[in-house]
Amino acid sequence: MASTSEVGHAKNVANFQDLIEFVTGYGATYNPSKNSLKLPQLVALKATAETKLTDVISKNTAYNNKVNERMVAFSNLKSLSTRLVNALQTTDATTETINDAKTFNRKMQGKKASATQTPTDPNAPAPTTISTSQQSYDQLIQHFSGLKSVLEAEPSYTPNETELQVATLTTKIANLNTKNTAVATSYTNISNSRISRNETLYTSENGIYETASEVKKYVKSVFGASSPQFNQVSGIKFSKPKL
């Protein structure tokens, strides 16, 4: 479900279209000298804003999908780590080697990133700041890689089970890194998309929020403060969220 702020952005763009409709109805009387207030520029600004809104939605969905893909990739990591230690204990490995493996496993089990997480709704708003779980995933990879290095260095560790073999673990670690990096990349993409949207709607002096205010002032100057024309546009509300 979209957040209140996301809905607010779309409402501002829809209200800007209402403003354009009234301005269009004024015909040749609406003739501002400032280029950014002219009708073609207003129409172009609205089209740009719609493109920016669509891009945010697309990038947001992509981010949540990458988060879900990472969750699946990490889902069995803790249980697999325990299985690996158990497998090592059935070899000729020394007590020291087994203890090293157990240390990495304890670190693995202590991290917050968990298989009990529920999938993220692809339409849910992505966070405005990078999640603290990102570090947990980074550390899970680090600890699992450490465990793999212990197994790799033990000559007697030669399991018949494919999923426990060092070569399989090497491939899994590469996949975990890929999935984790994809989340970070997609977060950057949604963050940049939001910045671009906010510039078009709010932070630019030629953005929708400021332009709408200037259009209202121009209509007021042309038709008068008590005119029905100014009454039409003055009632169109534009909100500016905290950015």
N, C-alpha and C positions, 0 to 999 in steps of 0.2 A: 504494500500500500504506500502511495506517495505521501511524503511528509507535508505538513501544513505549509512550510516554506516553499516546497516544490510546486504545490498547487498555486501559491501566491504569485510565483513568477509567471505562470501561464495566465493567471487572471489579469496581471498587469498588461500582458501582450494583448489579450482579448479586449481589455478596456482601451488600449491604444487604437485598436481597430475601430471601436465605437467613436473615438475622437476623430479619426480619419473620415468616417462616414458623415459626421456633422460638418467638418471642414469642407468636404466635397460638396455638400449641399449648399454652402455659401457662395459657390460659383466664383465669378471674377472678383467679388468683393473681398474674398480672402486672398490677399496679395502681399505677403510679408517681404521685406527687403532682405532679411537674413536668409541665406540659402538653405540652412538646415531646417527651416520652418516651412519651406515650400512643399506643396503637396507631393510631388514626385519623390522628394527626399524622405518624407514621412512614410510613404508606401515602401520605399526601399529599406528604411530602418526597421519597419515592422517585419518585412520578409527576412532580414538578417536575424532579428530576434527569434523568429520561429525556427530558423535553421539552428541557432545556438541551443534552443530548448531541446530540439530533436537530438542534437549531438550529445547533450548531457544525458538524456534518457538512454541512448545507445551505449555510451561509455559506462553508465551506471550498471546496466544489465550485464555488460561484458565483465566488469569488475566482480559482481556477485557470482557470475558463472565460474570465474577463475578461483574465487574463494571456495566454492563448492568442489571444484576439481581437486584443489589442494587437500581439502578435508578428506576426500575419498582416498587420495594417495597416502595420507598419513594415518588412515583409520586403523590399520593393524600393526602400526610400528611398535607400540609398547608391548603388545603380546608377542610379537616376533622377536623383540629384544630378549624377552624372558626365555623363549624357546632356544635362542642361540646360546644363552648361558647354560641352559640345561644340556644342550648338545655338547658343549665344550667340556662339561663335567664328566662326560662319558668317554673322554679321550685320555691320553697320557699327559695332559697338560699339568704343569706344576701348580701348587696351591697359590703361588704368587700370580701366575697368569690368570687363574680362575678368579682370584680376588680383583685383579685389574678389570676383568670383564664385568664382574658384579658391580664395581664402582660406576662404570659407565651406565649399566642398567639401572642402578638406583637414581642416577641423574636423569635418565630417560623417564622413569616413572614419576618423578617429581615435577615435571613440566606441566603447564596448564593446558596446552594444546591437546585435545582429547578426542577419542573416537566417539564419545557420547555427545558431541556437538550435533545440532540439528542443521539440516541444509538451510542456506540463506535464500529467502524469496528473491528471485532475480529482479523484481520490481521494487524491492525495499531500498530506501536511500542508502547509498554508500556512506561510510563515516566521513566526517569533515577533517579528521586528523587520522594519521596512520595508526592502526590498532596496535595495542601493546602485545597482542598475540603474535605479531610479526616476529618479535624478538624470540618468543617461545619456540616458534617454528625453526628459526635460525639455530637455536641452541639444540633442538631435537636432532637436527641434521648433524650438528657438530658431535654430539654424544654418540649417535648411531655410527658415525664415521670412525669415532674412536674405538667403539666396540668392534667394528669390522677390522680395524688395523690389528687388534689383539688376536682375533681369529686368524687373520692372514699370516701372522708371524708364527703361529703354532703349527709345526709340521704334522702333528698327529690329528689335526682338525681336518678331516676329509669326509664330510657327511655324504650319504647317498641321496638324501632328500634335496631335490633341486632348489627349493625355496630357501634352504639353509646354506647353500654353497656360496663361497666368497664371490665368485663371478656374478651370481644372481644379486648379491648384496651390492656389488659395485654398480650394477645397472639400476638397482632401486634407488641408490643414493643420487645417481645422476638424474633420475626422474623426479625425486623429491626437490632437488635444486631447481630443476626446470619449472616445476609447479609453483615453488615458492617465489622464484623470480618473476613469474608471470603475474602473480598477485601484486607484487611491488610495482611492476610496469603498468598494469591496468589501473592501479590506484593513482599513479602519476597522471595517467591519461584523463581520468575522471576529474582529478583536481584541476588540471589545466583547462579542461572543458568548462568547469564551473567558473573559473577566473574569466575566461573569455565571455561567457554568458553574462556574468555580473558587469563586465565592462560595457557591454551593449545595452544592458538594462539600467544600470545604476551608477557606475563609477566614472564613466566618460561624461564630459560636459555636453556631448552630443548624443548621449544615451536616451533611452525612452523616458526615464524618470524626469530628467531635466528638460528634455524637449517638450514633454507634455505640459510641464509647468509654463514654459515660454509660449506655447501655443495658446494656452488659456489667457495669458497676459495680453497676447496680441489680439485675440478675439474681444477681450475686455476693452482694449484701446480703440478698436474699430467700431464696435456696436454699443459700448457703454456698460457700466457695471450693473445697471438695472434692466438690461436688454434680455429678451427671451433667448437670444443666441448665447449670451454669456451664461445664462442660467442652464442651458443645455450642457455646456462643456464643464462648467464648474462643479457639477454634480458627479462627474466621472472621477472615481477615486484611484489613486496610485499609491501603493505602499512600498516602502524601502526597508528591507530587512537588515538586521545587523549582519555585517559581512566579516 
